[in-house]
Amino acid sequence: MDAEQLRNLQAPLKQRYRDEPESARVTVRSSGTLDPDSLTCRVATSRGEVAAGLHPAAGGDGSGACSGDLMLDSLVACAGVTLNAVATAMGIAIRGGTIEAEGEMDFRGTLGISKETPVGITRVGLRFQLDTDAEEGQVEKLIQLTERYCVIYQTLQRSPAVASSWARSASSSG
């Protein structure tokens, strides 16, 4: 896809969102099914079911996908798609490359060993290695715009409001 094809693809969407701002608001969803016997949650993804389990540092056997890894996978996927789209719009030829994300966390928080230790990933690093002839300034702008328009990157930067609720299953007795 070239820049003109991308513009033609997105132009009707952009115009609709300008004319009808409420049409740009979309709710994304995910769902999972608990398996208490194996301490996993089967997550229904658009590409099939993924069994999420405890990280080995929390007692898991490594057979299930770690939720932290899945979050980083989402960041890499979003950054990659965004970078490709931005490079196309900027007319920067990318022959290939890799994107890596890594996060640091201290499992003392997750396991309740230390109340002072935060639960969760406390630092995320994102690295791009690109096969391109673009000038350094162009690549720096490409990365800057990728960070600006990557949904997952911006979500992690801005920490959205999160709320939970619960309901009893129909199969529950009592």
N, C-alpha and C positions, 0 to 999 in steps of 0.2 A: 504494500500500500504506500502511496506517496502522499505528500502534504495536501494536494488538491482533492484526492479521494477521501482523505480523512475529513477535510473541511466539508465536502459534500455530504458525507455520512452524518456529521454532527450538526450541520447548519439547520435542518428542520427541527431538531431537538432544542437547540439554543433559541430559535425563534419562538417555539411553543412555550418554553420556560420563561421567556421575556413577556410574552402575551398573557400567559396563564401561570404565574409563579407557583400557585398551589400544585400544579401538575408535576413540578420538579421534586416534590417531597415523596419519597419512596420509603417504605418500611422493609428492611431486610430481616430475615428470620433464620433461625437454626433450631433444631430440636434433637433430643437424644433420649435413649431408652436405658434405664438403669439395669445393671446386672449385679445385684448385691453379692452373689456367690463368688464372682471373680473380681470384685471391686473395680469394675469398668463401667463406662457409659458409652453406648453405641450411638455415635453421632451420624445423623443422616446428612450427607453432603450432596452437592449437585453431581458428584462423580462417584457416588457409592458410599457405603457405610464405613465408618472408621471407628475402631474400638480405642477409646481413650482410657489410659490407665495411669497408675501411680508411677512417677519417676523413680528410678532405682535409688536415688538419694532419699526418697520418702518411703522406701520399702517395696517398691514395685519390682517386677522381674524383667522389665524392659520390653515385654511383648506388646504392650499397648502404647499408643501414641501419647506422649506427654503433652498436656495442655499448653505448657509454655512453649514447647517446640511447635505446636500447631499455631500459636499466636505468631511466632517468628516466621513460620511458613507463610502465613497470611501477609505479613509485612513484605517478605521477599516477593511473593506473587504480585502484590499490588504495586510495589516499587518497580518491578520488571515491566508490567503492563503500562504503567504510567510513563516510565522512561522511554519505552518504545514509541508511545503516542507522542510525547513531547519531542523526541528526536525527529520523528516524522514531520511534525508541525514546523520544527525549526530547520528542516532540510539537512539534518546531520545524518550521515550514513553510519550505521552501526552494523558491523559484520557479525558481531557476536559478543559474548562476554558472560560474566557471572556476577551474581549478587549474593552476598552472604550476610546473614544477621546472626548476632549472638547476644545473649542476655545473661546477666549475672544475678544470682539470687542466693540467699543464705537460708538453708533449710531449717535452721533453728527456729525461725519464725513460723514456718509452715507446720512444723511438728510441735509447736507450743512449748519449746524448751526455753525460749527467751522472749519475754513480752516486749523488750526493747528492740528486738530485731524485726524489721518489717516483713510482712508476708508478701511474697510475690517478687517479680523481677524488678530490680532497682536501677539497672543500667542496661540500655540496649545500644548496640553498635551496628551500623549498617555500612557495608563496604561494596563498592562497585569496581569491577575490573572490566574495562571496555576495550574492544577491538575496533578502533576508529582512527581516522586520519584527522579528525577535527582538532582545531587549535585548543590549547589549554583553557583559554577564556571561554570558548564555546562549551567545552565540557563542564566547566565550573557552573555556567549558566544552566546547562542541561540538568545537572544534579540539583541545583537550587530550585528549579521549576518542578523537578520530580518530587522533591520534598514538599513543595508548596501544594501540589495537586494530588499527591498520593493519599487516598482516604485513610488507610491504616496508619501511616506515618502521622498524619494530622490528628487522628483519633488518639494515638498514644501521646502526642504532644499536649493535647488539650483535655484529656481525661473527662469523658462525658459523664453526665449524671447517670448513676446506675441504681436501680431499685429492684427488689425481688418480692415475690409473693408466693403463696402456696395454696394448694387445695387438696383435699383428700380424694384419692382415687375411688372410682366406683366399686372396685374390687375389695376395698378396705372393709373390714368388719368392725362393728362396734358402734 
